[in-house]
Amino acid sequence: MCIYPDNLKAKAMLGLWQIRDIGIIGVSLLISVFALTQVGFIIPLVGTAVYGFLSIRFSDTSILDFIKYAGSYFITKQQIFEWRLK
């Protein structure tokens, strides 16, 4: 079931992923399974699973975006604290 938003400007979603992400996951899954069965190389399958997890979207924010925002808040951006006595 493809869920399209009410405002018709947001991207179409299929479950928790955008349609583009479903296509990328599907193609990379085929390549990964081929690499696993023919060569015995499991790293592409792990990469596909990681991409599938990081591309999950909740209310137009993906897990990768959330990790970026958290890293920016806790690590790279300087926080300003003001101490006052009243």
Sequence and secondary structure as in RCSB ss.txt:
>XXXX:A:sequence
MCIYPDNLKAKAMLGLWQIRDIGIIGVSLLISVFALTQVGFIIPLVGTAVYGFLSIRFSDTSILDFIKYAGSYFI
TKQQIFEWRLK
>XXXX:A:secstr
 EE  TTS S  EETTEEHHHHHHHHHHHHHHHHHHHHT   HHHHHHHHHHHHT EETTEEHHHHHHHHHIIII
IS         
